[in-house]
């Protein structure tokens, strides 16, 4: 597996919420959904390679799955990891 393939596996999709959009405007930070086993160094390298930007800082957090009830069945969504990537001054990513 090449590094480009791994980069596409690490950055699954952007998290587009009102709070994430506010962070983009305030501090040039973008949120991405990443695999649970990804670390900050891999995330930084993947974002720099895929979007051709300079990453200043990466913060990660684990999001617990939620309980869902539909009819008579009950289940839990999967746990996932979110990465907040702060870019250097002047860089930006078009996520939409």
C-alpha atoms as an extended CHARMM CRD file, in Angstrom:
* protein
*
        96  EXT
         1         1  UNK       CA              0.0000000000        0.0000000000        0.0000000000  PROA      1               0.0000000000
         2         2  UNK       CA              1.4020000000        3.3600000000       -0.9840000000  PROA      2               0.0000000000
         3         3  UNK       CA              1.3500000000        6.4280000000        1.2110000000  PROA      3               0.0000000000
         4         4  UNK       CA             -1.2760000000        8.0290000000       -1.0340000000  PROA      4               0.0000000000
         5         5  UNK       CA             -3.5950000000        5.0420000000       -0.5280000000  PROA      5               0.0000000000
         6         6  UNK       CA             -3.1200000000        5.2690000000        3.2270000000  PROA      6               0.0000000000
         7         7  UNK       CA             -3.8210000000        9.0170000000        3.1020000000  PROA      7               0.0000000000
         8         8  UNK       CA             -7.1640000000        8.3600000000        1.4340000000  PROA      8               0.0000000000
         9         9  UNK       CA             -7.9700000000        5.7630000000        4.1160000000  PROA      9               0.0000000000
        10        10  UNK       CA             -7.0760000000        8.1320000000        6.9590000000  PROA      10              0.0000000000
        11        11  UNK       CA             -9.1690000000       11.1080000000        5.8120000000  PROA      11              0.0000000000
        12        12  UNK       CA            -12.5980000000        9.5060000000        5.5050000000  PROA      12              0.0000000000
        13        13  UNK       CA            -14.7580000000       12.6280000000        5.1990000000  PROA      13              0.0000000000
        14        14  UNK       CA            -15.0170000000       16.1550000000        6.5450000000  PROA      14              0.0000000000
        15        15  UNK       CA            -17.2830000000       16.8720000000        9.5040000000  PROA      15              0.0000000000
        16        16  UNK       CA            -19.5710000000       19.6470000000        8.2750000000  PROA      16              0.0000000000
        17        17  UNK       CA            -21.5040000000       21.0080000000       11.2360000000  PROA      17              0.0000000000
        18        18  UNK       CA            -22.2990000000       24.4940000000       12.4390000000  PROA      18              0.0000000000
        19        19  UNK       CA            -19.6880000000       24.2670000000       15.1760000000  PROA      19              0.0000000000
        20        20  UNK       CA            -17.0040000000       22.9880000000       12.7730000000  PROA      20              0.0000000000
        21        21  UNK       CA            -17.7900000000       25.7970000000       10.3200000000  PROA      21              0.0000000000
        22        22  UNK       CA            -17.4520000000       28.3340000000       13.1220000000  PROA      22              0.0000000000
        23        23  UNK       CA            -13.9870000000       26.9390000000       13.9690000000  PROA      23              0.0000000000
        24        24  UNK       CA            -13.0050000000       27.2940000000       10.3220000000  PROA      24              0.0000000000
        25        25  UNK       CA            -13.8240000000       30.9890000000       10.3870000000  PROA      25              0.0000000000
        26        26  UNK       CA            -12.3800000000       31.7350000000       13.8470000000  PROA      26              0.0000000000
        27        27  UNK       CA             -9.1130000000       29.7940000000       13.8990000000  PROA      27              0.0000000000
        28        28  UNK       CA             -8.6580000000       28.1810000000       10.4480000000  PROA      28              0.0000000000
        29        29  UNK       CA             -9.4570000000       24.6840000000       11.8180000000  PROA      29              0.0000000000
        30        30  UNK       CA            -11.0900000000       21.8730000000        9.8700000000  PROA      30              0.0000000000
        31        31  UNK       CA            -12.7070000000       18.7230000000       11.2880000000  PROA      31              0.0000000000
        32        32  UNK       CA            -12.3210000000       15.3040000000        9.6650000000  PROA      32              0.0000000000
        33        33  UNK       CA            -13.6180000000       11.8450000000       10.4760000000  PROA      33              0.0000000000
        34        34  UNK       CA            -10.6380000000        9.4830000000       10.7660000000  PROA      34              0.0000000000
        35        35  UNK       CA            -10.1040000000        5.7980000000       11.7120000000  PROA      35              0.0000000000
        36        36  UNK       CA             -9.9150000000        4.9780000000       15.4050000000  PROA      36              0.0000000000
        37        37  UNK       CA             -6.3410000000        3.6620000000       15.0290000000  PROA      37              0.0000000000
        38        38  UNK       CA             -4.9790000000        6.7720000000       13.2380000000  PROA      38              0.0000000000
        39        39  UNK       CA             -2.4990000000        8.9330000000       15.1470000000  PROA      39              0.0000000000
        40        40  UNK       CA             -1.7230000000       12.6520000000       14.9090000000  PROA      40              0.0000000000
        41        41  UNK       CA              1.4350000000       12.2000000000       12.8200000000  PROA      41              0.0000000000
        42        42  UNK       CA             -0.4140000000       10.1380000000       10.1930000000  PROA      42              0.0000000000
        43        43  UNK       CA             -3.3000000000       12.6100000000       10.1050000000  PROA      43              0.0000000000
        44        44  UNK       CA             -0.9610000000       15.5720000000        9.6290000000  PROA      44              0.0000000000
        45        45  UNK       CA              0.9210000000       13.8360000000        6.8080000000  PROA      45              0.0000000000
        46        46  UNK       CA             -2.3190000000       12.7940000000        5.0850000000  PROA      46              0.0000000000
        47        47  UNK       CA             -3.8460000000       16.2970000000        5.1550000000  PROA      47              0.0000000000
        48        48  UNK       CA             -0.6210000000       17.8980000000        3.8980000000  PROA      48              0.0000000000
        49        49  UNK       CA             -0.3360000000       15.3680000000        1.0720000000  PROA      49              0.0000000000
        50        50  UNK       CA             -3.9770000000       15.3700000000       -0.0540000000  PROA      50              0.0000000000
        51        51  UNK       CA             -4.7530000000       19.0860000000        0.1700000000  PROA      51              0.0000000000
        52        52  UNK       CA             -1.2640000000       20.6000000000       -0.3810000000  PROA      52              0.0000000000
        53        53  UNK       CA             -1.4090000000       22.7860000000        2.7470000000  PROA      53              0.0000000000
        54        54  UNK       CA              0.8040000000       23.3290000000        5.8090000000  PROA      54              0.0000000000
        55        55  UNK       CA             -0.6630000000       21.9000000000        9.0400000000  PROA      55              0.0000000000
        56        56  UNK       CA              0.0770000000       23.8350000000       12.2040000000  PROA      56              0.0000000000
        57        57  UNK       CA             -1.5470000000       21.5330000000       14.7950000000  PROA      57              0.0000000000
        58        58  UNK       CA             -3.7090000000       18.3970000000       15.0450000000  PROA      58              0.0000000000
        59        59  UNK       CA             -6.0850000000       17.6480000000       17.9280000000  PROA      59              0.0000000000
        60        60  UNK       CA             -7.9920000000       14.3550000000       18.1100000000  PROA      60              0.0000000000
        61        61  UNK       CA            -10.9460000000       13.1780000000       20.1410000000  PROA      61              0.0000000000
        62        62  UNK       CA            -12.8150000000        9.9100000000       20.4040000000  PROA      62              0.0000000000
        63        63  UNK       CA            -16.5760000000       10.0860000000       19.9490000000  PROA      63              0.0000000000
        64        64  UNK       CA            -18.6060000000        7.3890000000       21.6780000000  PROA      64              0.0000000000
        65        65  UNK       CA            -21.3970000000        5.6920000000       19.7660000000  PROA      65              0.0000000000
        66        66  UNK       CA            -24.9830000000        6.5550000000       20.6250000000  PROA      66              0.0000000000
        67        67  UNK       CA            -27.7920000000        4.1790000000       21.5620000000  PROA      67              0.0000000000
        68        68  UNK       CA            -30.5240000000        4.0520000000       18.9160000000  PROA      68              0.0000000000
        69        69  UNK       CA            -33.9880000000        2.5550000000       19.1640000000  PROA      69              0.0000000000
        70        70  UNK       CA            -36.0530000000        1.8020000000       16.0790000000  PROA      70              0.0000000000
        71        71  UNK       CA            -39.2530000000       -0.0930000000       16.6160000000  PROA      71              0.0000000000
        72        72  UNK       CA            -38.5310000000       -3.1230000000       18.7670000000  PROA      72              0.0000000000
        73        73  UNK       CA            -34.8280000000       -3.2800000000       18.0020000000  PROA      73              0.0000000000
        74        74  UNK       CA            -32.1310000000       -1.4900000000       19.9530000000  PROA      74              0.0000000000
        75        75  UNK       CA            -28.5290000000       -0.9630000000       18.9590000000  PROA      75              0.0000000000
        76        76  UNK       CA            -25.4980000000        1.2390000000       19.2820000000  PROA      76              0.0000000000
        77        77  UNK       CA            -23.7040000000        3.1740000000       16.5590000000  PROA      77              0.0000000000
        78        78  UNK       CA            -19.9650000000        2.6750000000       16.1650000000  PROA      78              0.0000000000
        79        79  UNK       CA            -17.3810000000        4.6570000000       18.0810000000  PROA      79              0.0000000000
        80        80  UNK       CA            -15.3720000000        6.9740000000       15.8360000000  PROA      80              0.0000000000
        81        81  UNK       CA            -12.5570000000        9.5000000000       15.9660000000  PROA      81              0.0000000000
        82        82  UNK       CA            -12.5870000000       13.1660000000       15.0050000000  PROA      82              0.0000000000
        83        83  UNK       CA             -9.4750000000       15.1450000000       14.0590000000  PROA      83              0.0000000000
        84        84  UNK       CA             -9.3660000000       18.9370000000       14.3420000000  PROA      84              0.0000000000
        85        85  UNK       CA             -6.6610000000       20.1580000000       11.9640000000  PROA      85              0.0000000000
        86        86  UNK       CA             -5.4420000000       23.7570000000       12.3440000000  PROA      86              0.0000000000
        87        87  UNK       CA             -3.8060000000       25.1090000000        9.1960000000  PROA      87              0.0000000000
        88        88  UNK       CA             -1.0550000000       27.6680000000        8.8700000000  PROA      88              0.0000000000
        89        89  UNK       CA             -1.9240000000       31.3070000000        8.1630000000  PROA      89              0.0000000000
        90        90  UNK       CA             -3.0610000000       31.8070000000        4.5670000000  PROA      90              0.0000000000
        91        91  UNK       CA             -3.8920000000       28.1350000000        3.8120000000  PROA      91              0.0000000000
        92        92  UNK       CA             -7.4370000000       26.8930000000        3.3670000000  PROA      92              0.0000000000
        93        93  UNK       CA             -9.3530000000       23.8130000000        2.2480000000  PROA      93              0.0000000000
        94        94  UNK       CA            -12.5550000000       23.8350000000        0.2030000000  PROA      94              0.0000000000
        95        95  UNK       CA            -14.5700000000       21.1010000000        1.9450000000  PROA      95              0.0000000000
        96        96  UNK       CA            -17.8990000000       21.6550000000        0.1810000000  PROA      96              0.0000000000
